[in-house]
C-alpha cells in the first residue's frame, strides 16, 4: 500500500512538471506540490493555467460566443 502511494506521488510529480513546462508555469513548484499532494493538486493546477491565460489574452479571447 505504501509503495502504491509513493508511486502515485512520483507519477503526479512527473505529470505536473511536464504540464508546467508546457504551460509556462513554475516547474519546481508544481513538481514539488505534485510530489506532496499527488493528484489532489489537479483542480488547482487547472485553475492556475486558466488564470494565466486570462491575464495574457484577456477574458474576451477565451470565451466562446454562441
Predicted model as a PDB file, atoms N, CA, C, CB and O in Angstrom, pLDDT in the B-factor column:
MODEL        1                                                                  
ATOM      1  N   UNK A   1       0.824  -1.192   0.000  1.00 92.00           N  
ATOM      2  CA  UNK A   1       0.000   0.000   0.000  1.00 92.00           C  
ATOM      3  C   UNK A   1       0.874   1.265   0.000  1.00 92.00           C  
ATOM      4  CB  UNK A   1      -0.941  -0.007   1.215  1.00 92.00           C  
ATOM      5  O   UNK A   1       0.601   2.220  -0.726  1.00 92.00           O  
ATOM      6  N   UNK A   2       1.916   1.251   0.818  1.00 92.00           N  
ATOM      7  CA  UNK A   2       2.819   2.396   0.880  1.00 92.00           C  
ATOM      8  C   UNK A   2       3.556   2.582  -0.443  1.00 92.00           C  
ATOM      9  CB  UNK A   2       3.823   2.223   2.025  1.00 92.00           C  
ATOM     10  O   UNK A   2       3.790   3.710  -0.877  1.00 92.00           O  
ATOM     11  N   UNK A   3       3.914   1.483  -1.075  1.00 95.00           N  
ATOM     12  CA  UNK A   3       4.580   1.555  -2.374  1.00 95.00           C  
ATOM     13  C   UNK A   3       3.665   2.174  -3.427  1.00 95.00           C  
ATOM     14  CB  UNK A   3       5.029   0.159  -2.821  1.00 95.00           C  
ATOM     15  O   UNK A   3       4.128   2.934  -4.278  1.00 95.00           O  
ATOM     16  N   UNK A   4       2.389   1.862  -3.380  1.00 94.00           N  
ATOM     17  CA  UNK A   4       1.420   2.431  -4.315  1.00 94.00           C  
ATOM     18  C   UNK A   4       1.290   3.943  -4.117  1.00 94.00           C  
ATOM     19  CB  UNK A   4       0.051   1.753  -4.144  1.00 94.00           C  
ATOM     20  O   UNK A   4       1.217   4.689  -5.094  1.00 94.00           O  
ATOM     21  N   UNK A   5       1.260   4.391  -2.885  1.00 93.00           N  
ATOM     22  CA  UNK A   5       1.167   5.823  -2.594  1.00 93.00           C  
ATOM     23  C   UNK A   5       2.408   6.556  -3.090  1.00 93.00           C  
ATOM     24  CB  UNK A   5       0.983   6.056  -1.084  1.00 93.00           C  
ATOM     25  O   UNK A   5       2.302   7.643  -3.658  1.00 93.00           O  
ATOM     26  N   UNK A   6       3.577   5.971  -2.879  1.00 93.00           N  
ATOM     27  CA  UNK A   6       4.821   6.583  -3.357  1.00 93.00           C  
ATOM     28  C   UNK A   6       4.848   6.629  -4.878  1.00 93.00           C  
ATOM     29  CB  UNK A   6       6.043   5.810  -2.830  1.00 93.00           C  
ATOM     30  O   UNK A   6       5.279   7.625  -5.460  1.00 93.00           O  
ATOM     31  N   UNK A   7       4.395   5.569  -5.523  1.00 95.00           N  
ATOM     32  CA  UNK A   7       4.363   5.522  -6.978  1.00 95.00           C  
ATOM     33  C   UNK A   7       3.412   6.571  -7.549  1.00 95.00           C  
ATOM     34  CB  UNK A   7       3.955   4.132  -7.451  1.00 95.00           C  
ATOM     35  O   UNK A   7       3.743   7.233  -8.533  1.00 95.00           O  
ATOM     36  N   UNK A   8       2.252   6.725  -6.952  1.00 95.00           N  
ATOM     37  CA  UNK A   8       1.289   7.731  -7.412  1.00 95.00           C  
ATOM     38  C   UNK A   8       1.849   9.135  -7.217  1.00 95.00           C  
ATOM     39  CB  UNK A   8      -0.052   7.583  -6.662  1.00 95.00           C  
ATOM     40  O   UNK A   8       1.666   9.995  -8.078  1.00 95.00           O  
ATOM     41  N   UNK A   9       2.519   9.375  -6.111  1.00 94.00           N  
ATOM     42  CA  UNK A   9       3.123  10.689  -5.872  1.00 94.00           C  
ATOM     43  C   UNK A   9       4.212  10.995  -6.888  1.00 94.00           C  
ATOM     44  CB  UNK A   9       3.698  10.762  -4.462  1.00 94.00           C  
ATOM     45  O   UNK A   9       4.293  12.118  -7.385  1.00 94.00           O  
ATOM     46  N   UNK A  10       5.042  10.024  -7.201  1.00 95.00           N  
ATOM     47  CA  UNK A  10       6.101  10.237  -8.183  1.00 95.00           C  
ATOM     48  C   UNK A  10       5.529  10.488  -9.584  1.00 95.00           C  
ATOM     49  CB  UNK A  10       7.042   9.030  -8.211  1.00 95.00           C  
ATOM     50  O   UNK A  10       6.012  11.354 -10.312  1.00 95.00           O  
ATOM     51  N   UNK A  11       4.508   9.730  -9.946  1.00 96.00           N  
ATOM     52  CA  UNK A  11       3.873   9.940 -11.251  1.00 96.00           C  
ATOM     53  C   UNK A  11       3.183  11.295 -11.324  1.00 96.00           C  
ATOM     54  CB  UNK A  11       2.864   8.829 -11.536  1.00 96.00           C  
ATOM     55  O   UNK A  11       3.205  11.951 -12.365  1.00 96.00           O  
ATOM     56  N   UNK A  12       2.577  11.710 -10.231  1.00 95.00           N  
ATOM     57  CA  UNK A  12       1.945  13.026 -10.202  1.00 95.00           C  
ATOM     58  C   UNK A  12       2.973  14.132 -10.327  1.00 95.00           C  
ATOM     59  CB  UNK A  12       1.145  13.204  -8.923  1.00 95.00           C  
ATOM     60  O   UNK A  12       2.735  15.128 -11.010  1.00 95.00           O  
ATOM     61  N   UNK A  13       4.107  13.967  -9.679  1.00 95.00           N  
ATOM     62  CA  UNK A  13       5.166  14.970  -9.779  1.00 95.00           C  
ATOM     63  C   UNK A  13       5.662  15.076 -11.214  1.00 95.00           C  
ATOM     64  CB  UNK A  13       6.331  14.626  -8.835  1.00 95.00           C  
ATOM     65  O   UNK A  13       5.878  16.181 -11.711  1.00 95.00           O  
ATOM     66  N   UNK A  14       5.841  13.964 -11.874  1.00 96.00           N  
ATOM     67  CA  UNK A  14       6.274  13.982 -13.279  1.00 96.00           C  
ATOM     68  C   UNK A  14       5.218  14.617 -14.171  1.00 96.00           C  
ATOM     69  CB  UNK A  14       6.580  12.559 -13.767  1.00 96.00           C  
ATOM     70  O   UNK A  14       5.545  15.403 -15.060  1.00 96.00           O  
ATOM     71  N   UNK A  15       3.972  14.285 -13.941  1.00 96.00           N  
ATOM     72  CA  UNK A  15       2.879  14.849 -14.743  1.00 96.00           C  
ATOM     73  C   UNK A  15       2.807  16.368 -14.579  1.00 96.00           C  
ATOM     74  CB  UNK A  15       1.535  14.210 -14.344  1.00 96.00           C  
ATOM     75  O   UNK A  15       2.716  17.095 -15.568  1.00 96.00           O  
ATOM     76  N   UNK A  16       2.847  16.841 -13.348  1.00 96.00           N  
ATOM     77  CA  UNK A  16       2.754  18.282 -13.111  1.00 96.00           C  
ATOM     78  C   UNK A  16       3.988  19.010 -13.634  1.00 96.00           C  
ATOM     79  CB  UNK A  16       2.573  18.566 -11.617  1.00 96.00           C  
ATOM     80  O   UNK A  16       3.881  20.153 -14.080  1.00 96.00           O  
ATOM     81  N   UNK A  17       5.144  18.380 -13.590  1.00 96.00           N  
ATOM     82  CA  UNK A  17       6.345  19.005 -14.137  1.00 96.00           C  
ATOM     83  C   UNK A  17       6.203  19.215 -15.638  1.00 96.00           C  
ATOM     84  CB  UNK A  17       7.583  18.151 -13.833  1.00 96.00           C  
ATOM     85  O   UNK A  17       6.465  20.304 -16.148  1.00 96.00           O  
ATOM     86  N   UNK A  18       5.790  18.173 -16.338  1.00 96.00           N  
ATOM     87  CA  UNK A  18       5.648  18.270 -17.793  1.00 96.00           C  
ATOM     88  C   UNK A  18       4.567  19.280 -18.163  1.00 96.00           C  
ATOM     89  CB  UNK A  18       5.317  16.894 -18.397  1.00 96.00           C  
ATOM     90  O   UNK A  18       4.758  20.081 -19.078  1.00 96.00           O  
ATOM     91  N   UNK A  19       3.443  19.252 -17.468  1.00 95.00           N  
ATOM     92  CA  UNK A  19       2.364  20.192 -17.767  1.00 95.00           C  
ATOM     93  C   UNK A  19       2.764  21.627 -17.437  1.00 95.00           C  
ATOM     94  CB  UNK A  19       1.104  19.812 -16.995  1.00 95.00           C  
ATOM     95  O   UNK A  19       2.358  22.555 -18.137  1.00 95.00           O  
ATOM     96  N   UNK A  20       3.541  21.819 -16.399  1.00 95.00           N  
ATOM     97  CA  UNK A  20       4.002  23.165 -16.051  1.00 95.00           C  
ATOM     98  C   UNK A  20       4.960  23.694 -17.113  1.00 95.00           C  
ATOM     99  CB  UNK A  20       4.684  23.165 -14.671  1.00 95.00           C  
ATOM    100  O   UNK A  20       4.922  24.879 -17.443  1.00 95.00           O  
ATOM    101  N   UNK A  21       5.815  22.835 -17.646  1.00 95.00           N  
ATOM    102  CA  UNK A  21       6.721  23.254 -18.715  1.00 95.00           C  
ATOM    103  C   UNK A  21       5.912  23.654 -19.949  1.00 95.00           C  
ATOM    104  CB  UNK A  21       7.725  22.122 -19.062  1.00 95.00           C  
ATOM    105  O   UNK A  21       6.197  24.673 -20.577  1.00 95.00           O  
ATOM    106  N   UNK A  22       4.915  22.859 -20.293  1.00 94.00           N  
ATOM    107  CA  UNK A  22       4.087  23.160 -21.468  1.00 94.00           C  
ATOM    108  C   UNK A  22       3.261  24.420 -21.268  1.00 94.00           C  
ATOM    109  CB  UNK A  22       3.167  21.988 -21.781  1.00 94.00           C  
ATOM    110  O   UNK A  22       2.981  25.125 -22.238  1.00 94.00           O  
ATOM    111  N   UNK A  23       2.867  24.720 -20.048  1.00 91.00           N  
ATOM    112  CA  UNK A  23       2.000  25.863 -19.773  1.00 91.00           C  
ATOM    113  C   UNK A  23       2.763  27.124 -19.412  1.00 91.00           C  
ATOM    114  CB  UNK A  23       1.056  25.526 -18.667  1.00 91.00           C  
ATOM    115  O   UNK A  23       2.173  28.203 -19.355  1.00 91.00           O  
ATOM    116  N   UNK A  24       4.046  27.014 -19.169  1.00 90.00           N  
ATOM    117  CA  UNK A  24       4.835  28.175 -18.796  1.00 90.00           C  
ATOM    118  C   UNK A  24       4.687  28.555 -17.333  1.00 90.00           C  
ATOM    119  CB  UNK A  24       4.456  29.333 -19.650  1.00 90.00           C  
ATOM    120  O   UNK A  24       4.873  29.718 -16.975  1.00 90.00           O  
ATOM    121  N   UNK A  25       4.358  27.601 -16.491  1.00 92.00           N  
ATOM    122  CA  UNK A  25       4.244  27.843 -15.057  1.00 92.00           C  
ATOM    123  C   UNK A  25       5.541  27.409 -14.367  1.00 92.00           C  
ATOM    124  CB  UNK A  25       3.016  27.085 -14.460  1.00 92.00           C  
ATOM    125  O   UNK A  25       6.443  26.873 -15.009  1.00 92.00           O  
ATOM    126  N   UNK A  26       5.623  27.643 -13.064  1.00 92.00           N  
ATOM    127  CA  UNK A  26       6.822  27.272 -12.310  1.00 92.00           C  
ATOM    128  C   UNK A  26       7.008  25.758 -12.255  1.00 92.00           C  
ATOM    129  CB  UNK A  26       6.748  27.837 -10.894  1.00 92.00           C  
ATOM    130  O   UNK A  26       6.156  25.043 -11.729  1.00 92.00           O  
ATOM    131  N   UNK A  27       8.119  25.273 -12.796  1.00 94.00           N  
ATOM    132  CA  UNK A  27       8.345  23.831 -12.906  1.00 94.00           C  
ATOM    133  C   UNK A  27       8.558  23.174 -11.551  1.00 94.00           C  
ATOM    134  CB  UNK A  27       9.538  23.560 -13.793  1.00 94.00           C  
ATOM    135  O   UNK A  27       7.891  22.199 -11.205  1.00 94.00           O  
ATOM    136  N   UNK A  28       9.506  23.729 -10.784  1.00 94.00           N  
ATOM    137  CA  UNK A  28       9.844  23.104  -9.499  1.00 94.00           C  
ATOM    138  C   UNK A  28       8.684  23.177  -8.514  1.00 94.00           C  
ATOM    139  CB  UNK A  28      11.076  23.773  -8.894  1.00 94.00           C  
ATOM    140  O   UNK A  28       8.428  22.231  -7.769  1.00 94.00           O  
ATOM    141  N   UNK A  29       7.991  24.305  -8.518  1.00 94.00           N  
ATOM    142  CA  UNK A  29       6.888  24.487  -7.576  1.00 94.00           C  
ATOM    143  C   UNK A  29       5.789  23.459  -7.811  1.00 94.00           C  
ATOM    144  CB  UNK A  29       6.317  25.899  -7.692  1.00 94.00           C  
ATOM    145  O   UNK A  29       5.290  22.866  -6.855  1.00 94.00           O  
ATOM    146  N   UNK A  30       5.402  23.236  -9.072  1.00 94.00           N  
ATOM    147  CA  UNK A  30       4.325  22.298  -9.351  1.00 94.00           C  
ATOM    148  C   UNK A  30       4.776  20.853  -9.211  1.00 94.00           C  
ATOM    149  CB  UNK A  30       3.782  22.532 -10.739  1.00 94.00           C  
ATOM    150  O   UNK A  30       3.982  19.998  -8.818  1.00 94.00           O  
ATOM    151  N   UNK A  31       6.019  20.567  -9.520  1.00 95.00           N  
ATOM    152  CA  UNK A  31       6.519  19.200  -9.322  1.00 95.00           C  
ATOM    153  C   UNK A  31       6.557  18.861  -7.834  1.00 95.00           C  
ATOM    154  CB  UNK A  31       7.930  19.036  -9.946  1.00 95.00           C  
ATOM    155  O   UNK A  31       6.195  17.753  -7.439  1.00 95.00           O  
ATOM    156  N   UNK A  32       6.989  19.804  -7.015  1.00 95.00           N  
ATOM    157  CA  UNK A  32       7.035  19.561  -5.570  1.00 95.00           C  
ATOM    158  C   UNK A  32       5.626  19.421  -4.994  1.00 95.00           C  
ATOM    159  CB  UNK A  32       7.787  20.701  -4.857  1.00 95.00           C  
ATOM    160  O   UNK A  32       5.381  18.570  -4.139  1.00 95.00           O  
ATOM    161  N   UNK A  33       4.703  20.260  -5.466  1.00 95.00           N  
ATOM    162  CA  UNK A  33       3.312  20.150  -4.995  1.00 95.00           C  
ATOM    163  C   UNK A  33       2.709  18.814  -5.412  1.00 95.00           C  
ATOM    164  CB  UNK A  33       2.455  21.313  -5.547  1.00 95.00           C  
ATOM    165  O   UNK A  33       1.970  18.202  -4.641  1.00 95.00           O  
ATOM    166  N   UNK A  34       3.018  18.354  -6.627  1.00 93.00           N  
ATOM    167  CA  UNK A  34       2.536  17.050  -7.072  1.00 93.00           C  
ATOM    168  C   UNK A  34       3.127  15.916  -6.269  1.00 93.00           C  
ATOM    169  CB  UNK A  34       2.848  16.851  -8.527  1.00 93.00           C  
ATOM    170  O   UNK A  34       2.465  14.905  -6.036  1.00 93.00           O  
ATOM    171  N   UNK A  35       4.368  16.073  -5.842  1.00 94.00           N  
ATOM    172  CA  UNK A  35       5.011  15.051  -5.020  1.00 94.00           C  
ATOM    173  C   UNK A  35       4.374  14.984  -3.637  1.00 94.00           C  
ATOM    174  CB  UNK A  35       6.512  15.330  -4.897  1.00 94.00           C  
ATOM    175  O   UNK A  35       4.176  13.897  -3.094  1.00 94.00           O  
ATOM    176  N   UNK A  36       4.053  16.140  -3.069  1.00 95.00           N  
ATOM    177  CA  UNK A  36       3.473  16.155  -1.730  1.00 95.00           C  
ATOM    178  C   UNK A  36       1.999  15.766  -1.700  1.00 95.00           C  
ATOM    179  CB  UNK A  36       3.636  17.514  -1.131  1.00 95.00           C  
ATOM    180  O   UNK A  36       1.577  14.991  -0.843  1.00 95.00           O  
ATOM    181  N   UNK A  37       1.222  16.300  -2.630  1.00 95.00           N  
ATOM    182  CA  UNK A  37      -0.225  16.135  -2.556  1.00 95.00           C  
ATOM    183  C   UNK A  37      -0.797  15.186  -3.597  1.00 95.00           C  
ATOM    184  CB  UNK A  37      -0.878  17.457  -2.697  1.00 95.00           C  
ATOM    185  O   UNK A  37      -1.963  14.800  -3.513  1.00 95.00           O  
ATOM    186  N   UNK A  38       0.006  14.813  -4.566  1.00 91.00           N  
ATOM    187  CA  UNK A  38      -0.450  13.864  -5.573  1.00 91.00           C  
ATOM    188  C   UNK A  38      -1.515  14.464  -6.486  1.00 91.00           C  
ATOM    189  CB  UNK A  38      -0.989  12.620  -4.902  1.00 91.00           C  
ATOM    190  O   UNK A  38      -1.479  15.656  -6.789  1.00 91.00           O  
ATOM    191  N   UNK A  39      -2.447  13.649  -6.916  1.00 92.00           N  
ATOM    192  CA  UNK A  39      -3.454  14.116  -7.868  1.00 92.00           C  
ATOM    193  C   UNK A  39      -4.461  15.113  -7.275  1.00 92.00           C  
ATOM    194  CB  UNK A  39      -4.197  12.935  -8.418  1.00 92.00           C  
ATOM    195  O   UNK A  39      -5.306  15.635  -8.003  1.00 92.00           O  
ATOM    196  N   UNK A  40      -4.383  15.378  -5.990  1.00 94.00           N  
ATOM    197  CA  UNK A  40      -5.280  16.366  -5.388  1.00 94.00           C  
ATOM    198  C   UNK A  40      -4.987  17.783  -5.874  1.00 94.00           C  
ATOM    199  CB  UNK A  40      -5.172  16.311  -3.874  1.00 94.00           C  
ATOM    200  O   UNK A  40      -5.806  18.684  -5.689  1.00 94.00           O  
ATOM    201  N   UNK A  41      -3.834  17.984  -6.487  1.00 94.00           N  
ATOM    202  CA  UNK A  41      -3.452  19.316  -6.977  1.00 94.00           C  
ATOM    203  C   UNK A  41      -4.006  19.617  -8.365  1.00 94.00           C  
ATOM    204  CB  UNK A  41      -1.943  19.441  -7.002  1.00 94.00           C  
ATOM    205  O   UNK A  41      -3.847  20.738  -8.848  1.00 94.00           O  
ATOM    206  N   UNK A  42      -4.641  18.670  -9.011  1.00 94.00           N  
ATOM    207  CA  UNK A  42      -5.108  18.869 -10.380  1.00 94.00           C  
ATOM    208  C   UNK A  42      -6.094  20.029 -10.530  1.00 94.00           C  
ATOM    209  CB  UNK A  42      -5.748  17.609 -10.874  1.00 94.00           C  
ATOM    210  O   UNK A  42      -5.920  20.827 -11.451  1.00 94.00           O  
ATOM    211  N   UNK A  43      -7.120  20.171  -9.680  1.00 95.00           N  
ATOM    212  CA  UNK A  43      -8.012  21.334  -9.847  1.00 95.00           C  
ATOM    213  C   UNK A  43      -7.291  22.667  -9.663  1.00 95.00           C  
ATOM    214  CB  UNK A  43      -9.162  21.247  -8.859  1.00 95.00           C  
ATOM    215  O   UNK A  43      -7.575  23.628 -10.379  1.00 95.00           O  
ATOM    216  N   UNK A  44      -6.376  22.732  -8.724  1.00 95.00           N  
ATOM    217  CA  UNK A  44      -5.637  23.975  -8.510  1.00 95.00           C  
ATOM    218  C   UNK A  44      -4.715  24.277  -9.683  1.00 95.00           C  
ATOM    219  CB  UNK A  44      -4.828  23.896  -7.215  1.00 95.00           C  
ATOM    220  O   UNK A  44      -4.557  25.438 -10.061  1.00 95.00           O  
ATOM    221  N   UNK A  45      -4.112  23.260 -10.257  1.00 95.00           N  
ATOM    222  CA  UNK A  45      -3.238  23.449 -11.411  1.00 95.00           C  
ATOM    223  C   UNK A  45      -4.035  23.962 -12.610  1.00 95.00           C  
ATOM    224  CB  UNK A  45      -2.525  22.131 -11.767  1.00 95.00           C  
ATOM    225  O   UNK A  45      -3.604  24.887 -13.299  1.00 95.00           O  
ATOM    226  N   UNK A  46      -5.197  23.360 -12.854  1.00 93.00           N  
ATOM    227  CA  UNK A  46      -6.024  23.808 -13.969  1.00 93.00           C  
ATOM    228  C   UNK A  46      -6.488  25.247 -13.773  1.00 93.00           C  
ATOM    229  CB  UNK A  46      -7.228  22.889 -14.137  1.00 93.00           C  
ATOM    230  O   UNK A  46      -6.539  26.015 -14.734  1.00 93.00           O  
ATOM    231  N   UNK A  47      -6.825  25.617 -12.550  1.00 93.00           N  
ATOM    232  CA  UNK A  47      -7.231  26.985 -12.267  1.00 93.00           C  
ATOM    233  C   UNK A  47      -6.070  27.949 -12.511  1.00 93.00           C  
ATOM    234  CB  UNK A  47      -7.736  27.107 -10.822  1.00 93.00           C  
ATOM    235  O   UNK A  47      -6.276  29.040 -13.044  1.00 93.00           O  
ATOM    236  N   UNK A  48      -4.875  27.565 -12.133  1.00 93.00           N  
ATOM    237  CA  UNK A  48      -3.705  28.427 -12.322  1.00 93.00           C  
ATOM    238  C   UNK A  48      -3.410  28.613 -13.809  1.00 93.00           C  
ATOM    239  CB  UNK A  48      -2.474  27.834 -11.604  1.00 93.00           C  
ATOM    240  O   UNK A  48      -3.055  29.712 -14.237  1.00 93.00           O  
ATOM    241  N   UNK A  49      -3.554  27.541 -14.603  1.00 91.00           N  
ATOM    242  CA  UNK A  49      -3.364  27.657 -16.049  1.00 91.00           C  
ATOM    243  C   UNK A  49      -4.381  28.619 -16.654  1.00 91.00           C  
ATOM    244  CB  UNK A  49      -3.477  26.279 -16.718  1.00 91.00           C  
ATOM    245  O   UNK A  49      -4.032  29.458 -17.484  1.00 91.00           O  
ATOM    246  N   UNK A  50      -5.631  28.496 -16.239  1.00 88.00           N  
ATOM    247  CA  UNK A  50      -6.690  29.356 -16.767  1.00 88.00           C  
ATOM    248  C   UNK A  50      -6.465  30.816 -16.373  1.00 88.00           C  
ATOM    249  CB  UNK A  50      -8.059  28.881 -16.265  1.00 88.00           C  
ATOM    250  O   UNK A  50      -6.685  31.715 -17.185  1.00 88.00           O  
ATOM    251  N   UNK A  51      -6.031  31.056 -15.143  1.00 89.00           N  
ATOM    252  CA  UNK A  51      -5.763  32.431 -14.711  1.00 89.00           C  
ATOM    253  C   UNK A  51      -4.623  33.044 -15.514  1.00 89.00           C  
ATOM    254  CB  UNK A  51      -5.429  32.468 -13.213  1.00 89.00           C  
ATOM    255  O   UNK A  51      -4.663  34.231 -15.840  1.00 89.00           O  
ATOM    256  N   UNK A  52      -3.612  32.248 -15.834  1.00 90.00           N  
ATOM    257  CA  UNK A  52      -2.511  32.765 -16.641  1.00 90.00           C  
ATOM    258  C   UNK A  52      -2.992  33.146 -18.038  1.00 90.00           C  
ATOM    259  CB  UNK A  52      -1.383  31.730 -16.734  1.00 90.00           C  
ATOM    260  O   UNK A  52      -2.580  34.167 -18.588  1.00 90.00           O  
ATOM    261  N   UNK A  53      -3.866  32.318 -18.606  1.00 85.00           N  
ATOM    262  CA  UNK A  53      -4.419  32.646 -19.914  1.00 85.00           C  
ATOM    263  C   UNK A  53      -5.280  33.901 -19.860  1.00 85.00           C  
ATOM    264  CB  UNK A  53      -5.235  31.480 -20.447  1.00 85.00           C  
ATOM    265  O   UNK A  53      -5.228  34.723 -20.776  1.00 85.00           O  
ATOM    266  N   UNK A  54      -6.069  34.061 -18.806  1.00 85.00           N  
ATOM    267  CA  UNK A  54      -6.883  35.271 -18.649  1.00 85.00           C  
ATOM    268  C   UNK A  54      -6.004  36.514 -18.610  1.00 85.00           C  
ATOM    269  CB  UNK A  54      -7.735  35.188 -17.372  1.00 85.00           C  
ATOM    270  O   UNK A  54      -6.302  37.516 -19.260  1.00 85.00           O  
ATOM    271  N   UNK A  55      -4.918  36.440 -17.843  1.00 87.00           N  
ATOM    272  CA  UNK A  55      -4.013  37.590 -17.741  1.00 87.00           C  
ATOM    273  C   UNK A  55      -3.330  37.892 -19.073  1.00 87.00           C  
ATOM    274  CB  UNK A  55      -2.957  37.336 -16.664  1.00 87.00           C  
ATOM    275  O   UNK A  55      -3.109  39.052 -19.422  1.00 87.00           O  
ATOM    276  N   UNK A  56      -3.000  36.835 -19.809  1.00 85.00           N  
ATOM    277  CA  UNK A  56      -2.245  37.023 -21.039  1.00 85.00           C  
ATOM    278  C   UNK A  56      -3.116  37.528 -22.188  1.00 85.00           C  
ATOM    279  CB  UNK A  56      -1.581  35.728 -21.433  1.00 85.00           C  
ATOM    280  O   UNK A  56      -2.705  38.438 -22.908  1.00 85.00           O  
ATOM    281  N   UNK A  57      -4.305  36.960 -22.376  1.00 83.00           N  
ATOM    282  CA  UNK A  57      -5.131  37.288 -23.528  1.00 83.00           C  
ATOM    283  C   UNK A  57      -6.379  38.089 -23.215  1.00 83.00           C  
ATOM    284  CB  UNK A  57      -5.523  36.054 -24.204  1.00 83.00           C  
ATOM    285  O   UNK A  57      -6.986  38.663 -24.119  1.00 83.00           O  
ATOM    286  N   UNK A  58      -6.769  38.137 -21.967  1.00 79.00           N  
ATOM    287  CA  UNK A  58      -7.987  38.839 -21.594  1.00 79.00           C  
ATOM    288  C   UNK A  58      -9.180  37.896 -21.622  1.00 79.00           C  
ATOM    289  CB  UNK A  58      -8.227  40.027 -22.525  1.00 79.00           C  
ATOM    290  O   UNK A  58      -9.132  36.816 -22.212  1.00 79.00           O  
ATOM    291  N   UNK A  59     -10.240  38.327 -20.977  1.00 72.00           N  
ATOM    292  CA  UNK A  59     -11.417  37.470 -20.824  1.00 72.00           C  
ATOM    293  C   UNK A  59     -12.141  37.255 -22.149  1.00 72.00           C  
ATOM    294  CB  UNK A  59     -12.375  38.072 -19.806  1.00 72.00           C  
ATOM    295  O   UNK A  59     -12.668  36.169 -22.390  1.00 72.00           O  
ATOM    296  N   UNK A  60     -12.178  38.264 -23.009  1.00 71.00           N  
ATOM    297  CA  UNK A  60     -12.955  38.149 -24.243  1.00 71.00           C  
ATOM    298  C   UNK A  60     -12.359  37.138 -25.225  1.00 71.00           C  
ATOM    299  CB  UNK A  60     -13.057  39.503 -24.911  1.00 71.00           C  
ATOM    300  O   UNK A  60     -13.085  36.559 -26.033  1.00 71.00           O  
ATOM    301  N   UNK A  61     -11.056  36.925 -25.161  1.00 68.00           N  
ATOM    302  CA  UNK A  61     -10.415  35.995 -26.091  1.00 68.00           C  
ATOM    303  C   UNK A  61     -10.651  34.541 -25.701  1.00 68.00           C  
ATOM    304  CB  UNK A  61      -8.925  36.270 -26.160  1.00 68.00           C  
ATOM    305  O   UNK A  61     -10.460  33.650 -26.528  1.00 68.00           O  
ATOM    306  N   UNK A  62     -11.058  34.283 -24.469  1.00 65.00           N  
ATOM    307  CA  UNK A  62     -11.203  32.900 -24.017  1.00 65.00           C  
ATOM    308  C   UNK A  62     -12.646  32.408 -23.984  1.00 65.00           C  
ATOM    309  CB  UNK A  62     -10.610  32.757 -22.657  1.00 65.00           C  
ATOM    310  O   UNK A  62     -12.892  31.209 -23.850  1.00 65.00           O  
ATOM    311  N   UNK A  63     -13.587  33.319 -24.106  1.00 66.00           N  
ATOM    312  CA  UNK A  63     -14.995  32.910 -24.070  1.00 66.00           C  
ATOM    313  C   UNK A  63     -15.505  32.688 -25.476  1.00 66.00           C  
ATOM    314  CB  UNK A  63     -15.858  33.961 -23.350  1.00 66.00           C  
ATOM    315  O   UNK A  63     -15.216  33.463 -26.387  1.00 66.00           O  
ATOM    316  N   UNK A  64     -16.267  31.622 -25.642  1.00 65.00           N  
ATOM    317  CA  UNK A  64     -16.859  31.329 -26.931  1.00 65.00           C  
ATOM    318  C   UNK A  64     -18.249  31.947 -26.982  1.00 65.00           C  
ATOM    319  CB  UNK A  64     -16.917  29.803 -27.185  1.00 65.00           C  
ATOM    320  O   UNK A  64     -19.076  31.707 -26.102  1.00 65.00           O  
ATOM    321  N   UNK A  65     -18.497  32.732 -28.001  1.00 62.00           N  
ATOM    322  CA  UNK A  65     -19.820  33.330 -28.170  1.00 62.00           C  
ATOM    323  C   UNK A  65     -20.644  32.450 -29.079  1.00 62.00           C  
ATOM    324  CB  UNK A  65     -19.723  34.767 -28.740  1.00 62.00           C  
ATOM    325  O   UNK A  65     -20.213  32.111 -30.181  1.00 62.00           O  
ATOM    326  N   UNK A  66     -21.821  32.078 -28.628  1.00 60.00           N  
ATOM    327  CA  UNK A  66     -22.679  31.204 -29.427  1.00 60.00           C  
ATOM    328  C   UNK A  66     -23.573  32.010 -30.335  1.00 60.00           C  
ATOM    329  CB  UNK A  66     -23.521  30.309 -28.532  1.00 60.00           C  
ATOM    330  O   UNK A  66     -24.366  31.440 -31.085  1.00 60.00           O  
TER     331      UNK A  66                                                      
ENDMDL                                                                          
END                                                                             
